[in-house]
Amino acid sequence: MRARKFASEITGGPGNVMLQNLSIEELEKRLMQAGITDTKKFLEKVTTDSQGVIHLFPWSGLLNEKSELSDTFRVPCLKEKRMTAKDLDVRIMIDAEQTYFQPAISRLTLELMQKYNKEKAIVFNTYQCYLKEALNEVKTDLNQAQRQKFYFGAKLVRGAYMEQERARAVSLNYTDPINPSYEATTEMYHNTLAECLKRVKELKNAGDIANKIGIMVASHNEDTVRFAIQKYVVELIV
């Protein structure tokens, strides 16, 4: 919690640094004000664009050839050739876990998207809509995909760790990250799906490639499936 508080003070607010519109010059100034003077090597690796800082740490370094994570995206064919998920036109769905693991999983998944989602959404991140921050997280990741020019893949689920999450929140005395009711979770799921479809429609209306955003509605709920179909028709067909 102390590290998170310090990061918020340095970047200008809570949440993803990308939301703060923080320039690299301002970041250097704030680090100096905090008494951190040896910043040159750190700042060289900060991910930025014309709008400011996107990421503080270059996790893409974990995906180089030495790590051999690229082999995760390969399967042997019957002729003993090596084929990629792209060649086979299949998708890689990265599963979601508890909130105290998820930031690292999501960050790595976005790095994989940036590396592999060049022509289609191959890698998908999973978003658990029983979380209060689900919609905000999807919006942030959609914005990152737009700014860094890669295809975005979202698998939307309700969630699987409610009891663990609530018990941990009580034991460590922090705010419960889970929506307060079934109805609130359904609303979050529908709002998150609607946001994705709205972004697809914006791409389509701008004459851009609509499938830059891929969505998997991973739900057995009849009302949600019905909502997804109706929303799709309204946003993208009518």
N, C-alpha and C positions, 0 to 999 in steps of 0.2 A: 504493500500500500504506500510506503514511503517513496519507493521508486516511481510509482504511478503519479503521486502528487508532485514530485520533482519534475517529471516529464511534462505534466500539465502546465507547470509554472514556466518552463523553458519554451514550450511550443505555443503558449498563449491560451490554453483552454483544454477541457477534457475531450476525450474521443480521439479519432484518427487525426494525425497531424495534417493530412491533406485538406481537412476542413477549415484549417486556420489561415489559409492564404499567406503562409509564412515564407518570406524570401530567405535565400541563403545568407544574405548580408545581415538580416535581422536575427537569424538564428545564431550567427557568429557573435553578434553584439550581446545577445542574452546569455550565451555561454560565458563570455568574458565577464559580464556583470555578476554571474554566479561564481566567479573565481576560477573558472576553467580556462586556462590560457593555451594549453597545448592541443589545439583543435584542427590543425592543418590536415593531417591524415584522415581524421574522422570526417571532416567536411568534404574532402575529395570524393568520398564514397557515398555521400548522401544523394538519393535519387531526386532529381528536380526536373521541372519543365518551365515554360514561360510564365506559368501561373504561380510557381513557388515550389515548396518542398512536397514530395509525394511520399517518400519513405526516409526514415532516419538511418536504417541499416540495410546493407546490400545482401539480402538473403539469396539473391540469385547465384551467389558464389557456392551455395550448397548444391547447385544443380550442374556443376561442371562434370567433365568426363571422368575425373578421378573418383567421384562419388558413385558412379555407375548407376545413378537413378534413372538414366535414360533407358536402361534395360527393362524397367517397369512397363514401358510402353511398347514392348515387343513380345510377340508370341510366335512359336514355331508353326509353320504351315505343314501340310502333309508331305510336301516335297522337300522338307528340311531346309527351306529358305527362311530368312528372317523378314518378317513383315511388321509394319507399324500399325498402330490403331488407326492412323490416318488412311493407310492403304486399304485396310479392311472395313473402313467406314463404320467403326464402332466408337463408343464413348467411354471415357474413363470417369467414373463417379467417385469422388473422394468423400468418404463418409464423415459425418459430424460426431463429435464426442461432447463431454461435459465442458461447461464454460471455462473451467480452469485449465483445460488443454486446448480449447478451440482456437484462440488467437494465433498460436503457432501453426496449427493445421491450416487455417484459412490463409495465413500469409504465404505459406509454402505453395498452397493450391493456386493462389493468384500468380505466384512466380511461374508455376507450371503453365498456367493459361498464357502468360505473356510469352513463354518460350514456344509453346506448341499450338496455340489457337491463332494461327496466322491466316488461315483460309476458311476455317469453320470452327465451331465450338466442339472441341474434342474433350477437353478437361472441364468437368463441372464441379463446382463447390456446392456443398449441402448446407441449407439454411433451415434452422429449426424454429418454426413459427410460434412455438409456445414461449419463446423468449421475448421479453419486452423490447429488446433492441434489434429484433430481426429485420424490420423494415429499414431502419437506419443503416444497418450493416449492408443490406442489399443496395441501397442507394449509393453508399460510399464506394462499393466495389464496382457498380455500374459506371460511376464517374471515373474511377481509376482506369477501367477498360477503355473508356472513351478517350481519356487523356493520353494513355500509353498505346492506344491504337491496336488492341487485340480483341478477339471475339470472346464474348462472355457466356459462361454456362452456369445455370442455377438449377439445382434440384431442391424443390420445396417439400419439406416434411413438417409434421407437427412437432415431434420430439420424443425422446425416449428415456430421459433421466430426471423426471420431475421430482421424485421422492429424494434422490440423492442431492439434487440441487437445493431443494428447500431445507433439507436437514443440515447441509453444509452452511447455508446462509444463516441459519439459526445458531449453529455452534460457533461460527466466527463473527457473528454479529454484523452482518452486512445485508443490504437490501436484497430481498428475494428477486432473482432475475426472471422468474417465471410469471407469465400472465396470471391474473387472479382467478380466472374462470375458463371453462370450456368455450363459452361464448366469446370471450376476449381473444382466445387463441384462434378461433374460427375467423374472427374479424381481422386479426393480424395476418393470417394466411391469405385471406381474400385481398386485403390491401397490398400485401407484398406481391402477389400475383398480378394485381391490377397495375402496380407500378412497372413491373417488367413489360407487360403488354402495352402500356402507354409509351414506354421507351421504344418498343418495336414499331409502334405506329408513327412515332416521331421520325424514326429512320426512314420508314416507307414514304411518309409525306415529303421528306426532304430529298427523295430520289436516291437515297443511300441503300445499302444492302440490308434488308430487314433481318436476315438470319445472323447478323452480327451478335444477336442476343438469342441464346438457346434456353429453353425452359422445359424442365421435366416436372409435371404435376404428380408427385409421388404421394397420392392419397387414396385411401379406400372409402373415404367419406362421400356418400352419394350427393349431398348438398354441395360439397366443394367441387366435385367433378362436374355437376350441373352448372355451377357458377363459372367454372373455367370455360366450358363450351360456350355458354351464353356471352361471356366477356370477350372471348375470341371472335365470335361472330360479329359483335357490336364494334369492336376496335379494329378488326383487320379484314372483315369481309363486306359488311354493309357500307 
